[in-house]
């Protein structure tokens, strides 16, 4: 993902208000985008055809906070909302939800297991719930040991048992769901696994983003102050890679960033910010809520109810629209 990016296409709908809160890409064909909005709608967009397939309102018409498409079955997606329900849809017949699960609290984020039809949701009550969609049951509740709301919980991209989570107090946790002892708490200043700091300090403010690398061996976390830090999934220690940017979106909701091949794209005020190259991709008129990766580019979405598809400049064919006729 190196080189200059330009706008390939843009999408919006006059029925949206308050912004697009989250999107996800189907993992099988990587051609469909599912998105959710602040005013309680969910939509499907075809990247190849550059057009909306459908857009429907949520039954309770409340703010939808996040969306995830199952990694094991690109035909199923789930949404979370402030009414406390996890809703499960068939991507090809999504007018109404096929199943609903009560999470008993405001849900901040959702993440799908890399190899199982299982999802995790983060809750305001300071816990993470695990749902098996085959039986529509809550398998377990993971506790951080603190009362702070869990703002984000994310599965590793190659491990069904490893989960990273962050809370409103700037703390980071690693869960191995096979380990009954509870989570491992991360500290930026810990240099050895055996160190036991008196106080844990992963971030100085609320954690809004966690993104694992494609290998799952490392992950990035970001906070509301624009501090982005890299961690080892294996050791739980810091990788000593830190990025500080005033461009990062300061959000109370989860945000998404792209972390691939030493490239980091983060949402900014009205643009996508390329951290390494100190460049802005300007394609929005309001705050960008997140950035996700696609096969040959990235997609940004924001509070302007706009979704923008970016691709490398040299991948978009030049069309000479000059007429062939002459006087």
C-alpha positions as CSV (number, residue, x, y, z in Angstrom):
1,X,0.0,0.0,0.0
2,X,2.6,2.5,-1.1
3,X,2.0,5.5,-3.4
4,X,-0.4,8.3,-3.9
5,X,-4.1,7.6,-3.4
6,X,-7.0,9.2,-5.2
7,X,-10.8,8.9,-5.0
8,X,-12.2,6.0,-6.9
9,X,-15.8,6.5,-5.9
10,X,-18.1,7.9,-3.2
11,X,-21.4,6.9,-1.7
12,X,-24.0,8.5,0.4
13,X,-27.8,8.4,1.0
14,X,-30.1,11.3,1.9
15,X,-31.8,9.1,4.6
16,X,-28.6,9.1,6.7
17,X,-28.0,11.7,9.4
18,X,-25.5,12.0,12.1
19,X,-22.8,10.0,10.2
20,X,-21.7,6.5,9.2
21,X,-20.5,4.9,12.4
22,X,-18.8,1.8,11.1
23,X,-18.3,-0.5,8.1
24,X,-17.0,-4.0,7.4
25,X,-15.9,-5.8,4.2
26,X,-17.1,-9.3,3.3
27,X,-14.1,-11.6,3.9
28,X,-14.8,-14.1,1.1
29,X,-15.2,-12.1,-2.1
30,X,-14.2,-8.7,-0.7
31,X,-16.7,-6.9,-2.9
32,X,-19.5,-6.0,-0.5
33,X,-19.5,-3.3,2.2
34,X,-21.9,-3.4,5.2
35,X,-22.3,-0.1,7.0
36,X,-24.3,1.3,9.9
37,X,-25.3,4.8,10.8
38,X,-25.9,7.1,13.7
39,X,-29.7,7.4,12.9
40,X,-30.2,3.6,13.0
41,X,-29.9,2.4,9.4
42,X,-27.7,-0.4,7.9
43,X,-26.7,-0.7,4.2
44,X,-24.9,-2.9,1.7
45,X,-22.7,-1.4,-1.0
46,X,-21.2,-3.2,-4.0
47,X,-17.6,-2.1,-4.7
48,X,-17.5,-3.5,-8.2
49,X,-20.7,-2.0,-9.4
50,X,-20.2,1.2,-7.3
51,X,-23.8,1.2,-6.1
52,X,-26.0,0.6,-3.1
53,X,-27.6,-2.8,-3.0
54,X,-30.0,-1.9,-0.1
55,X,-30.5,0.4,2.9
56,X,-32.9,-0.5,5.8
57,X,-33.8,1.0,9.1
58,X,-33.2,-0.9,12.3
59,X,-36.4,-2.2,14.0
60,X,-36.0,0.1,17.1
61,X,-34.5,2.9,15.0
62,X,-31.7,3.6,17.5
63,X,-28.1,4.5,17.0
64,X,-26.1,1.5,15.6
65,X,-22.6,1.5,17.0
66,X,-20.8,-1.2,15.1
67,X,-20.9,-3.9,12.5
68,X,-19.0,-7.2,11.8
69,X,-19.3,-9.7,9.0
70,X,-18.5,-13.3,10.0
71,X,-15.0,-14.4,8.8
72,X,-16.2,-18.0,8.4
73,X,-19.3,-17.1,6.4
74,X,-19.4,-13.9,4.4
75,X,-23.2,-14.2,4.2
76,X,-23.9,-13.3,7.8
77,X,-23.3,-10.0,9.5
78,X,-24.1,-8.6,13.0
79,X,-24.8,-5.2,14.4
80,X,-24.7,-3.7,17.8
81,X,-26.7,-0.8,19.1
82,X,-27.3,1.5,22.1
83,X,-30.5,-0.4,22.9
84,X,-28.3,-3.3,24.1
85,X,-29.1,-5.8,21.3
86,X,-26.9,-7.8,19.1
87,X,-28.7,-8.3,15.8
88,X,-27.8,-11.0,13.2
89,X,-28.7,-10.7,9.5
90,X,-28.4,-12.7,6.3
91,X,-26.5,-10.4,4.0
92,X,-28.7,-11.5,1.0
93,X,-32.0,-11.1,2.9
94,X,-31.4,-8.4,5.4
95,X,-34.8,-6.6,5.6
96,X,-35.3,-7.9,9.1
97,X,-32.9,-9.5,11.5
98,X,-32.9,-13.3,11.7
99,X,-31.9,-13.4,15.4
100,X,-31.5,-11.1,18.3
101,X,-29.4,-11.4,21.5
102,X,-29.8,-9.2,24.5
103,X,-26.4,-8.0,25.7
104,X,-27.9,-6.3,28.8
105,X,-26.2,-3.0,28.3
106,X,-24.9,-0.4,25.8
107,X,-22.6,-2.2,23.3
108,X,-19.5,-0.2,22.2
109,X,-18.0,-2.6,19.6
110,X,-18.2,-6.0,18.0
111,X,-15.5,-8.3,16.6
112,X,-15.8,-11.6,14.8
113,X,-13.6,-14.7,15.4
114,X,-11.2,-15.5,12.6
115,X,-12.2,-19.1,12.4
116,X,-15.5,-19.7,14.2
117,X,-19.1,-18.3,14.0
118,X,-18.4,-16.5,17.3
119,X,-18.4,-12.8,18.1
120,X,-17.4,-10.6,21.0
121,X,-19.0,-7.4,22.2
122,X,-17.6,-4.7,24.5
123,X,-20.0,-3.3,27.1
124,X,-20.3,-0.2,29.3
125,X,-20.3,-2.3,32.4
126,X,-16.6,-3.2,32.1
127,X,-16.9,-6.6,30.5
128,X,-16.8,-8.5,27.2
129,X,-19.4,-11.0,26.2
130,X,-18.8,-13.9,23.8
131,X,-21.7,-15.1,21.6
132,X,-21.9,-18.4,19.7
133,X,-24.1,-17.6,16.7
134,X,-24.8,-21.2,15.9
135,X,-26.9,-21.5,19.0
136,X,-27.5,-17.8,19.7
137,X,-26.1,-18.2,23.2
138,X,-23.8,-16.1,25.4
139,X,-20.9,-18.4,26.1
140,X,-19.0,-16.4,28.6
141,X,-18.3,-13.0,30.1
142,X,-14.8,-11.7,30.3
143,X,-14.1,-9.3,33.1
144,X,-11.3,-6.7,33.2
145,X,-11.5,-6.5,36.9
146,X,-12.4,-2.8,36.7
147,X,-15.7,-0.8,36.5
148,X,-14.6,1.3,33.5
149,X,-16.6,0.8,30.3
150,X,-14.7,-1.4,27.7
151,X,-14.6,0.8,24.6
152,X,-13.1,-1.7,22.2
153,X,-12.5,-5.5,22.1
154,X,-10.8,-7.1,19.1
155,X,-10.0,-10.7,18.1
156,X,-6.6,-11.5,16.8
157,X,-6.6,-12.1,13.1
158,X,-5.1,-15.6,13.4
159,X,-6.1,-16.8,16.9
160,X,-9.5,-17.8,18.2
161,X,-8.4,-17.5,21.8
162,X,-6.6,-14.2,21.9
163,X,-8.5,-11.0,22.5
164,X,-7.2,-7.4,23.1
165,X,-9.4,-4.8,24.8
166,X,-9.2,-1.2,25.9
167,X,-11.2,0.9,28.3
168,X,-12.1,4.5,29.1
169,X,-9.3,4.8,31.6
170,X,-6.6,4.1,28.9
171,X,-5.9,0.5,30.1
172,X,-5.2,-2.4,27.7
173,X,-5.9,-6.0,28.4
174,X,-4.9,-9.3,26.6
175,X,-7.3,-12.2,27.2
176,X,-6.5,-15.8,26.4
177,X,-10.0,-17.3,26.9
178,X,-8.5,-20.7,27.7
179,X,-6.8,-19.1,30.8
180,X,-9.1,-18.9,33.9
181,X,-6.7,-16.5,35.7
182,X,-8.1,-13.4,33.9
183,X,-6.5,-10.9,31.5
184,X,-2.9,-9.8,31.2
185,X,-2.6,-6.0,31.7
186,X,-0.3,-4.1,29.4
187,X,2.1,-1.3,30.5
188,X,4.0,0.8,28.0
189,X,7.0,1.1,30.4
190,X,7.3,-2.6,31.2
191,X,10.5,-4.0,29.6
192,X,10.3,-7.6,30.7
193,X,7.4,-10.0,31.2
194,X,8.5,-10.5,34.8
195,X,8.2,-6.8,35.7
196,X,5.2,-6.0,38.0
197,X,4.6,-2.3,37.9
198,X,2.6,-0.7,40.7
199,X,0.4,1.1,38.3
200,X,-0.4,0.2,34.7
201,X,-0.2,2.8,32.0
202,X,-0.9,1.8,28.4
203,X,-2.5,5.1,27.4
204,X,-3.1,8.4,28.9
205,X,-6.7,8.6,27.7
206,X,-9.6,6.5,26.5
207,X,-8.6,3.7,24.0
208,X,-10.7,4.0,20.9
209,X,-8.9,1.7,18.4
210,X,-7.2,-1.7,18.4
211,X,-6.0,-3.2,15.1
212,X,-4.0,-6.4,14.8
213,X,-1.4,-6.9,12.1
214,X,-2.2,-9.4,9.4
215,X,0.0,-12.0,11.1
216,X,-1.6,-11.4,14.5
217,X,1.9,-11.1,16.1
218,X,1.6,-7.4,16.8
219,X,-1.2,-4.8,17.2
220,X,-1.8,-1.1,17.4
221,X,-3.8,0.8,19.9
222,X,-4.8,4.4,19.7
223,X,-6.3,6.8,22.2
224,X,-8.3,10.1,22.1
225,X,-5.1,12.2,22.4
226,X,-3.8,10.9,19.1
227,X,-1.2,8.6,20.6
228,X,-0.7,5.3,18.6
229,X,1.3,2.5,20.1
230,X,2.5,-0.9,18.9
231,X,2.5,-4.0,21.1
232,X,3.6,-7.6,20.8
233,X,0.7,-10.1,21.0
234,X,3.2,-12.9,22.0
235,X,4.9,-11.2,25.0
236,X,2.4,-8.5,25.9
237,X,5.3,-6.0,25.9
238,X,5.5,-2.7,23.9
239,X,7.3,-2.8,20.6
240,X,8.6,0.7,21.4
241,X,7.0,2.1,18.3
242,X,4.9,5.2,19.1
243,X,3.3,7.8,16.8
244,X,1.8,11.0,18.0
245,X,-0.4,13.0,15.8
246,X,-2.8,15.9,16.3
247,X,-4.6,14.7,13.2
248,X,-6.2,11.7,14.8
249,X,-10.0,11.9,15.3
250,X,-11.0,12.4,18.9
251,X,-14.0,10.2,19.3
252,X,-16.0,8.7,22.1
253,X,-17.0,5.9,19.8
254,X,-14.8,3.2,18.4
255,X,-12.8,4.2,15.4
256,X,-10.9,2.1,12.8
257,X,-7.5,2.5,11.3
258,X,-5.5,0.6,8.7
259,X,-2.3,-1.1,9.8
260,X,-0.5,-3.0,7.0
261,X,3.0,-3.3,5.6
262,X,4.4,-0.5,7.8
263,X,1.6,1.8,6.6
264,X,-0.8,3.4,9.0
265,X,-3.9,5.4,7.9
266,X,-6.0,7.1,10.6
267,X,-9.2,9.1,10.5
268,X,-8.8,12.8,10.8
269,X,-10.9,15.9,10.9
270,X,-12.0,16.0,7.2
271,X,-9.4,13.6,5.8
272,X,-7.5,10.4,6.0
273,X,-4.1,10.9,7.5
274,X,-1.1,8.9,6.3
275,X,1.0,8.8,9.5
276,X,4.4,7.6,8.0
277,X,4.4,10.0,5.0
278,X,2.7,12.9,6.8
279,X,0.1,13.3,4.1
280,X,-3.6,14.0,4.1
281,X,-6.2,12.4,1.7
282,X,-8.9,15.0,1.6
283,X,-12.3,13.6,0.5
284,X,-14.7,14.5,3.2
285,X,-16.5,17.7,4.4
286,X,-16.7,16.7,8.0
287,X,-14.9,14.5,10.6
288,X,-13.8,11.0,9.4
289,X,-14.9,8.2,11.7
290,X,-12.8,5.4,10.4
291,X,-10.6,3.8,7.7
292,X,-10.7,0.2,6.6
293,X,-8.6,-1.8,4.1
294,X,-9.8,-3.4,0.9
295,X,-7.8,-5.5,-1.6
296,X,-6.5,-2.6,-3.7
297,X,-7.0,0.4,-1.5
298,X,-8.8,1.8,1.5
299,X,-12.3,3.1,2.4
300,X,-13.0,6.1,4.7
301,X,-16.4,7.0,6.2
302,X,-17.5,9.9,8.4
303,X,-19.9,12.2,10.0
304,X,-20.8,13.8,6.7
305,X,-22.7,10.5,5.9
306,X,-20.2,9.9,3.1
307,X,-18.2,6.7,2.3
308,X,-15.1,7.3,0.1
309,X,-13.2,4.6,-1.8
310,X,-9.5,5.4,-2.3
311,X,-7.2,3.5,-4.7
312,X,-3.6,4.0,-5.8
313,X,-3.3,6.7,-8.5
314,X,-1.7,4.3,-11.0
315,X,-4.4,1.7,-10.6
316,X,-7.2,3.9,-12.0
317,X,-7.3,4.0,-15.8
318,X,-7.1,7.3,-17.5
319,X,-10.1,8.0,-19.7
320,X,-9.6,10.5,-22.5
321,X,-13.0,12.1,-23.0
322,X,-12.0,14.3,-26.0
323,X,-14.3,13.9,-28.9
324,X,-13.1,12.2,-32.1
325,X,-14.9,14.6,-34.4
326,X,-13.5,17.8,-35.7
327,X,-14.6,20.7,-37.9
